[in-house]
Amino acid sequence: MPEFVRAKNPIDDDLNQIERDVRALKIEYEQYFGGGRPRPPTDTQWRVDSMMRRWNERTGELSFAQRFRFNNLSQTYAKYQDMWRKKVMQREAATAQHHYGAAAKLIEAERARAAAAEHHAAPHDSASAPGDTGHSAGRRAEKKEAAFALALHDPEKEHEKVEKLYHKLLEARSETGESAGAPSLGDFEKFVRKKTEELKKKGGHEIEYSVAVEGGRVKLKARIIG
């Protein structure tokens, strides 16, 4: 008798992958907090966030059983995220004298940079301060690494570009040892939307965001390019 093979459902495959990734992410975070990993599992978390967002926007395509399963996975993941965020904050507080929310620090840094830019006649990299020797200028140049940059017009409709920028920010923070206290993807998206709106009110149409390492610290910058 012929055998009937049940066709695979791509939605079920994605839900299975989400479940596996959440389980793997939980193990990787336990290793990180236990000292077994030098850096948080940002790659796995970025993959889970992307899958979650994709199906959260396409719930109309899910059957009742699939929607029930996806909701359970979302609730479990949200619970884990809250737990990981609290542990990261505790870890940060143990090594720093003052702890501020990562998104708040980004906003504060951007405001300071914007205020300085208003009184700036030329970019920092194009000239040396009076009295600088070639050696001192060279040392400053060594402390500033090449930036990753991309342009945004409407973050609400450019999820993939915002996620890419977020991923580059996490990579840079991991390389400089600033991974603790990193913002969640949701907080980062809110910051980018708010910052883009602020710069558009100043006459900007397209905003360039860049991630660079200056003096051993990660800097996220935004500027009007069109």
Buried (B, 14 or more C-beta within 10 A) or exposed (E): EEEEEEEEEEBBEBBEEBBEBBEBBBEBBEEBBEEEEEBBBBBBBBBBBBBBBEBEEEEEEBEEEBBEBBEEBBEBBEEBBEEBBEBBBEBBEEEEEEBEEBBEBBBEBBEEBBEEEEEEEEEEEEEBEEEEEEEEBEEBEEEBBEBBBBEBBEBEEBBEBBBBBBBBBBBBBBEBEBBBBBBBBEBBBBBBBEBBEBBBEEEBEBBBBBBBBBEEBBBBBBBEEE
